[in-house]
Amino acid sequence: MKISIGIFLLIFLAKIKISEQLTCDRRENEINLQRKLKNDLFCKYDKNIRPGNTKEITSINVRLNIKDLDYEDQKNTMTIESWMTLTWNDSKLNWNPSDYGNIQSINMKQDYLWTPDLKLYNSHIPSSLGTCHLVDCLIKYTSVVACVMPCSHTAHCKNFGISNWPYDIQNCSFTFGSWMKTGEELNYNEERIKIVTSRLKKNNQWNLISASSRYNKGVYSILNETFPSVTFTLVIERHNGLHQVTSISSAVVLMIANLLVLCVAPEKIVRLIFVIINLASISLFIDFLYWMLPYPGDMLPKVFIFFGDLQLYTLLLLIETLFIKAYLENLEKPSEWIITITKFTKSNFILAAVLSENTKKLPENADDLIENVEHEKTAKEVRKSFCLLIDRTLTIITVVIFSFMFFTLFPKGYLSSNYNPIESLS
């Protein structure tokens, strides 16, 4: 039973294929007017010869209807699925509708027609200049030929880098042109070059923010001939919602964690533990970013630089904590310059406000202070005041540096209400 069905399908498909072939040997006796029309048009038609005479330029209208797109970070390439519509005039394909039962248009397989040899100049794969499926083309009695081809193209993109990741924008262009014909043979109607994105599928990772078309004259000073082309440009912006939670929010949390560490007295063991935990967390997150981010080439993402700087700062905080802890446990007499700085700090209203933590009141006279440091309690208070000055100064510097570092996570003008992502490309 299955064999019989298979044989039937083969016979049916064979009949369809035979019915679509031209029957040039019996055109005079053809009853089917549409078939007669095709025979009259194509029996002596040579698809290898360009329409018109030798000196006439064949003008092509190009329309690209984008259906789907996909950007690959690692290779910096974009793949688009589209319907490419090519329209031109072929003077050899015209007829009087009244001679063929008022037939005003016919469909013909692309194999039988001359078609423009458009190729993708900036194709990602050299052996594949774009793939377009062969289709039936529409031919009107006025010599107008239109082919709507489902195509897939992969092109290299202009690499603006990922320095603003996850707020990065990519600019990808697709340049099409004839592979063999010059501008004196085949050209493009500049006013009829269009790109359509109204039916573009929603992408989970990228948002299309701009689509444009451009005609290139292809004039070269060293050549007497022109090589025109058309360029379609797509500008996409990364969906950053998830990345803001995993990366930007983590950056803010780790900054706040380091600020909270400075609120703990430097001699406390808890502070040392917190600093070590922060340093380990940042190191692990840098490793996480390394595997998550695409290879950046020569330009590092700002978020990566941010975590690298935060790691160095936390290491500095660890060294400062260990130094203060060891210095406070030292029983030797403080140096004279430390005593002088401490005395000046206590006598200055602003610096005294910085040292708001309660310390034992020191002698007013510097000479008395130097004499009193021989006593262990006074020397300890001097060391504590000096270490507290260092710690509070570091806290103020940290707040300033972290405020600056926070804004470097975003593109210029991103936090303003009139931010335009297209302008960031320039």
N, C-alpha and C positions, 0 to 999 in steps of 0.2 A: 504494500500500500504506500509506504514512504517512498519507495523507488519510483512508483507511478506518479506521485505528486511532484517529485524532483524533476522527472522527465517533462512533465507538463509545464513547469515553471521555466525550464530551459527553452522549450519550444516557444512559449509566450514571450520571453525576453528577446529571443532571436527575431521573432516577428516584429516586435517593437523597434529593434535596431535596424531591421531591413526597411521598415516603413519610414525611418528617419533619413535614410540615405537618399541622395539625389539620383534621379532616373533620367539622365541626360540623353539616353538612347531612344526614348519614346516621349519626348516633350510635346510633339504635335498632337498626339492622341490622348494626352492627359485630361482626365475629366475633373479631378480635384483641382480647383482653381488655386488654392493655397500652395499645393505642391507644384503646380505649373509655374506659379510666380517664383518660387524658390529655384526651380530649374532654370528659368529664364535669367534670374539674377546671378546664380552661382556656378552654372556649368562652365562659363568662360572666365570666372572670377579668379584672380590670383591673389591669395592672401599675403603673399610676400612682397607685394608692391604697395607702396604708400598711396593713399587716396590723392587724387588731383594730379596735375602735371608736375614736372620736375622742379619748376621754379615756384610753385605754389606752396605756401606754408600751411601745414595741417595744425589747426588750433584745437587744443584740448581743454575741456572744462573738468575740473577735479573737485570732488566733494567727498569728504571723509566723515563718516558717521561713526563715532566711537561708541562701542558697546561695553567694553570691559578693559580695565588696565591693571597692571601689576608691576610694582617696582621692587627690584632686588638690590638690597643695600650692599652686599659684599662685592657684586660685580658692577655696581652703578649702572644698571641697565633697566629699561622699561619695556614691557611687552604690552601691546595693545591688540585687542580683537575689534575689528571694525568692518563696516561695509563701505568699500571704496567704489564710488560712482564715477565713471569716465564717460564723457559725452563728446562726440565729434561729428563732422560731416564727411560722408563718403559719397562722392558724386557718381560713383558707379552703382550705387544702390538706391535708385529712385524709379518710380513707375507711376502710371496713370491709374488711379483706383477704379475708374469706370471700366478698364479693360480686364479687371480681375474681380468682378462681383463686389465692387466698392470696398475692397480690402485696403485699409489705410495703414496697417502695421502688421508685422510678423515677428515671431521669435526665431532666432537662429543660434545654433551652438557656436560658442566662441572659437571652436576649432576651425570653422569655415571662414572666419573673418580676419581681416587685418586689424590688429589691436596695438595700442601704444605699448612700447617695451619699458614701462616704468619700473625702476628698481629703487630699493632703499640704499642711498649712498653711505649712510653711517650705520649700516647693519652691524649687529654684535657678532654674528657668525659670518666670516668671509664667504663660506661656501653656500650660504643661504641669504639671498638679498631680499627676503620677504616671500611669504607664501600666500598666494591668492588662488582660490578654487575656481576652476572653469565653470562658467554658467551659460545660460541662454541669454543672448542679448536682444534688446528690443530695437527693431529697425522700422522707421517711419517712411512713408512714401516720399517725404521731402528730403531724403538722404541723411536724416539724423540717426545716429547710432548711439545707443546708451547701454552700458554694461554695469550691473551692480554686483560686485564680487565680494564674497566673504573673505577677509584677509586676516593674517596674523603677522605682526612685525615686531622685531626686537631691536632696539637701538641703544647705542651708548648715550649717556646723558652728560650734560655739562656739570662737572663736579664742583658744586659750591661748598662741598664738605659737610661735615656734621658737627661743626663747632657749636651750633646752637641746639644740639640734641637735648631734649626731645621736642624742641620747637623748630626743627630744621625744615627747610623748604628745598625741593629739588626741581630743577629746570631741565626738561627733556624735550629734544627736538627730533623730528622725523623729516628727513630731506629726501624727496623723491625726484628722480629725473630719468631721462632716456639714457639707456646704456650705449646706444649706437648712433642715435640721431642728433644732429646739431640743431641750434636754434634757427638755422636757415631752412630746416626741413620740418621740424616739429617744435611747436611753442605752446604756451599755456595762456589762457584768457585770464588776465590778472583780476578782472572784476568778477569772475565766476569761480574763484578758488575759495572754498568754504570748509569749515570744520563745524560739526554738530555734536553736541554732548548731551542733548536733552534726554536721551535714552540710555545714558551711562548707568551701569549697575553700581550700587553703593559698595564701596571698598571698606573693609574692616580696619585697615591700617592707614589709608591715605585719603585725603580729601582734595578733590580737584578745585583749585581756586582761580584758574585762568586757562583759556584755550584760545589760540590765535593762529592765523595763517599768513604766509608771506610769499611773495613772488621774488625769485632771485634771477637777475638778468644773466648771470654767468659770463660776464665779460672779462677776458684775460688779456693783458697788454702784449703778451708774447705770442698770442694766437690771432689769426684772422677770423676765426669762427667763434660763435658763442655756444655756451652749454647751459641753457636755462634750467631752473629747477623750482620746486615748490617746497616750502618748509611749514610743517605744522608743529606748533610749540605747546606743550602742556606743562603747567606749573602746579605742583602738588604740595600739600602740607600734611605733616604727620599728625594722626590722631594721638594726642598726648595725655589723655585722661588717665589711663592706667599707669603711664610712666611718671606722671606727676605724683601719684600715690606711692609708687615703689622707689623713686629716685629723689625727686625734689622734696617730698615730705620727709624722707629719711635724712636728707641733708640738713633740713631745719631742726629735726629732732636731735641730731648729733651735735649741732651747734649749741642748742639750748642745754644739752647734757654737759658740755664743756663749761658753759657759763655757771651751771649749778655746782659744778665741782669747785669753782673758785669761791663759792659761798661757804665751803667747809674749811675749817681752820687747817692750815698747811701741815701742822704737826700731827694731825689725826691720821690714823692708819686707814680709816674709811676713805679719805680723799685719795690716798695712793691706790687703793683697790678700784675706786671709780675711774681713775685716770687710765689704769691698765685695761679695764673693761672697755672704755671708750676707744682706746687705741686698737684693741683687738677687733672691735666692731667695725671700725673704719677700714681696717686692713681686709677684713672679710668682704665688706661691701665693694671695695676696689676690685677684688678678684671677681665678684659677681658682675660688676660692670664690664670687666674685660671680656667675659664670655657672652654677655648680652649685647654689647654694642658691635656694630659692623666695624671692620678694620678701617681705621680713619686715615691711613696714609700719613702724610706729613702734618696734618692739622688735627690736634687733639680736641675732643669735645670739651666745652667749658665745664660741664658737670664732672668730667674726669679730672680736670685740672683742679677743680674745687676740692674734691675729696683728697687729691694728692697734697694740696696745701693744708687742708684740715688735718691730715695725718702728720705732717711735719710740725704743725702747731701743737698737736696733742703730745707729740714726742717732746717738744720743748717744755710743755706743761709738766710732763713726767719728770724731766731733768730738774726743773725748778722746784717741784715738790720734794724730790730726793735731796736736793741741795739745802733747802730750808729745814727739812727734818734733821739732816745731819748737822747743820750749823747750830740749830737750837739745842742739840744734845752736847755741843762742844762746851767744855768748862774753862777754856782759856779766856784771857782778857781780850775784849774786842779791840780792834785797831783804832787808832786815834781818828782816822778819817770817818770811820763808822760812827764814832761817838759824836763827831762834829755834825754829821748829816742828821743824826737822830736829834741832837739838840736844836738844830735849825728847824727841823720838821715840827718839833713840839712848840717852838716859838712862833711859827707861821700859822695864821688863822685857817687858811685854805687847806694847807697840808695837814693841819691838826684835824680838820673835818674829815679828810680822807682816812686818817687813822682813828676812826670812830670807836674802834674796839677798846674796851677798858684796859688800860695798862697802868702800872703803878706810877705815881707821880715822881718825876725825876727832879734832881736838884736844879735850881734856876741857873746857877753859875757853872760855866763850862769847866772851870778848874776843879770845882767841887765834884762835878760829875766824873772827871777823870780820876779823882782820888777815890770816889765811892765805888768805881767799877772794880776795885780790889775786892769788894764784898761780892759774894756769889749771887745774892738776890738782885743787886743793882745791875750786875753784868748780864744776868738773865733777862732783865727788863729791857736793857739796851738792845740785846740781840733780838728779842721778840718784837720791839718797835721797828727795828731795821727790816726784819723779815716781813712784817706786816706792811711796811711801806712798799717793798718790792711786790708783794702779792696784790695790793690794792692798785698799784700803778699798772700791773699786768692786766688786772680786771678791766680798767678803763681802756687800755690799748686793745684788749680783746673785743670789747663792745664795738669800738670804732672799726676794727678790721672785719669783724663778722658782718657788720652792717654793709660794708662795701662788698664783701664776698657774696652776700645774699643777692644783691642786684646783678652780679655777674652771671648768675644762673640763667638769666632771661635775655632774649634779644633786645637790642636797643629800641626803646619805646614800647615794649610789649605790655608793660603795666599801665600805659596811658590809654585813655578811652578812644583815641583816634588812631590806634595802631593799624598799619596797613602792611600785611606780610609781603606783598609784592615789592614794596620799597626796600625791604631788607635784602633783596637780591643784589641791589646796587651797592 
